[in-house]
Amino acid sequence: MKTILTSNQLAITIKRLAHQILENCPDPANTCLIGIQPRGIWLSNRLINEIRAIQPASAMKYGILDITFYRDDVRSELKVANQTEINFSIENKKVILVDDVLYTGRTIRAALDALMDFGRPAQVELCVLIDRRFSRELPIQPDYTGKSIDSILTQKVQVAWAENSEKDEVILF
């Protein structure tokens, strides 16, 4: 077991990601931040709060996306769907998808499929807290990365949030 990010490092990383997103979004009113259910919403909630703290008048839209029935492994077992809350149009908008860990890329592929049900965005970017660089099965890369790590297939990354765990931290098992 190895700590990748402590609570303090995680807070700094989220601030940095929020600043990078604002830096690359000159028109926040034309940008949507969308957290991927279930684990991406912990990061996306923190990011949108940080963005609104940095730029209080920010008109950046925020939503959450469930990808349960877009996954390619849903056929093997019964899944319970999460909630999707996108109360705005993504048509011709810049959409930033947010997830905690980028591993094989299959979650992001499913999210892209699900996103198209809400319109055709002008651009889609990806923000992840942890990028497991050498385990990709699909050609998907993040635009915003909290931390890149090298890990082997038998290792697991666990992101713990104070909202659903004892404390904020990222651990490699």
C-alpha positions in Angstrom: 0.0 0.0 0.0 1.4 3.4 -1.0 -0.2 6.9 -0.6 -0.2 8.7 -3.9 -1.9 11.9 -2.7 -2.5 13.0 0.9 -5.4 15.2 1.8 -3.4 18.4 1.5 -1.9 17.3 -1.9 -5.4 16.4 -3.1 -6.7 19.9 -2.2 -3.8 21.5 -4.0 -4.3 19.3 -7.1 -8.0 20.2 -7.3 -7.2 23.9 -7.1 -4.6 23.5 -9.9 -7.1 21.6 -12.1 -9.7 24.3 -11.5 -7.3 27.0 -12.5 -6.2 25.0 -15.6 -9.9 24.6 -16.7 -10.6 28.3 -16.3 -7.4 29.1 -18.1 -8.5 27.1 -21.1 -12.2 28.3 -21.0 -12.2 31.9 -21.9 -16.0 31.7 -22.1 -17.3 29.8 -19.1 -20.9 30.4 -20.2 -20.2 28.2 -23.2 -18.6 25.5 -21.1 -20.2 22.5 -19.2 -18.5 20.5 -16.5 -20.0 17.0 -16.3 -19.1 14.4 -13.6 -19.3 10.7 -14.5 -21.4 8.6 -12.1 -20.6 7.2 -9.7 -17.0 8.1 -8.6 -16.4 11.0 -10.9 -18.9 13.2 -9.2 -16.9 13.5 -6.0 -14.1 15.2 -8.0 -16.5 17.2 -10.2 -18.4 18.5 -7.2 -15.1 19.8 -5.7 -14.0 21.2 -9.1 -17.2 23.2 -9.7 -17.1 24.6 -6.1 -13.4 25.6 -6.6 -14.2 27.2 -10.0 -17.1 29.1 -8.5 -14.8 30.2 -5.6 -12.1 31.5 -8.0 -14.7 33.1 -10.4 -17.9 33.7 -8.4 -19.8 35.0 -11.4 -18.9 32.0 -13.5 -21.8 30.9 -15.6 -20.3 27.4 -16.2 -23.0 24.8 -16.3 -22.6 21.7 -14.1 -24.2 18.2 -14.5 -23.7 14.6 -13.7 -23.9 11.7 -16.2 -24.8 8.0 -15.6 -23.2 5.6 -18.0 -24.5 2.3 -16.7 -26.4 1.2 -19.8 -23.7 2.4 -22.2 -20.9 0.2 -20.7 -19.8 -2.7 -22.8 -19.8 -5.0 -19.7 -23.4 -4.3 -18.7 -24.6 -7.4 -20.5 -22.8 -9.8 -18.1 -24.7 -8.8 -15.0 -27.7 -6.8 -13.8 -26.8 -3.2 -13.0 -28.6 -0.5 -11.0 -28.6 2.8 -12.8 -27.4 6.0 -11.1 -28.8 9.4 -11.7 -28.2 11.8 -14.6 -28.8 15.5 -14.1 -28.1 17.5 -17.2 -30.7 20.3 -17.2 -29.2 22.3 -20.0 -28.2 21.9 -23.7 -24.7 20.8 -24.5 -25.3 21.6 -28.2 -22.3 23.4 -29.6 -20.8 23.8 -26.1 -17.4 22.8 -24.7 -18.0 19.8 -22.4 -15.4 18.7 -19.8 -16.0 15.2 -18.6 -14.7 14.5 -15.1 -13.7 11.1 -13.6 -11.5 10.0 -10.7 -9.2 7.4 -12.4 -8.5 6.9 -16.1 -7.6 3.2 -16.5 -8.6 1.3 -19.6 -10.6 4.1 -21.2 -13.8 2.1 -21.4 -15.7 4.3 -18.9 -14.8 7.4 -21.0 -15.9 5.7 -24.2 -19.3 4.9 -22.6 -19.5 8.4 -21.3 -19.0 9.8 -24.8 -21.8 7.5 -26.1 -24.1 8.6 -23.3 -23.3 12.3 -23.8 -24.4 12.2 -27.4 -28.0 11.6 -26.2 -27.9 15.2 -24.9 -26.8 16.9 -28.1 -23.7 17.4 -30.2 -21.0 19.4 -28.3 -18.5 21.6 -30.1 -15.7 20.0 -28.1 -15.2 17.4 -25.4 -12.3 17.4 -23.0 -11.4 15.0 -20.2 -10.3 15.8 -16.7 -9.1 13.0 -14.4 -7.5 13.0 -10.9 -5.3 9.9 -11.6 -4.1 8.8 -15.0 -2.9 5.2 -15.0 -0.9 5.8 -18.2 0.2 2.3 -19.3 -3.1 0.4 -19.0 -5.2 1.9 -21.8 -7.2 -0.4 -24.0 -8.6 2.5 -26.1 -6.9 5.6 -27.5 -8.2 8.0 -24.9 -6.0 10.6 -23.2 -6.9 13.2 -20.5 -6.6 17.0 -21.2 -6.3 17.8 -17.5 -4.5 15.4 -15.2 -4.1 15.6 -11.4 -1.3 13.0 -11.3 0.0 10.4 -13.7 1.1 7.1 -12.3 2.8 4.0 -13.6 1.2 0.8 -12.2 0.9 -2.8 -13.1 -2.4 -4.6 -13.9 -2.6 -6.3 -10.5 -2.5 -2.9 -8.6 -5.6 -0.9 -7.7 -6.0 2.8 -7.2 -8.5 3.8 -4.5 -9.7 7.4 -4.2 -11.2 8.2 -0.9 -13.2 11.4 -0.3 -14.2 12.8 3.1 -17.8 12.8 1.9 -17.9 9.0 1.7 -14.9 7.9 3.6 -12.8 8.8 6.6 -10.6 11.3 4.8 -9.4 12.6 1.5 -6.5 10.5 0.0 -5.5 8.4 -3.0 -3.9 5.0 -2.3 -2.2 2.5 -4.6 -2.7 -1.2 -3.5 
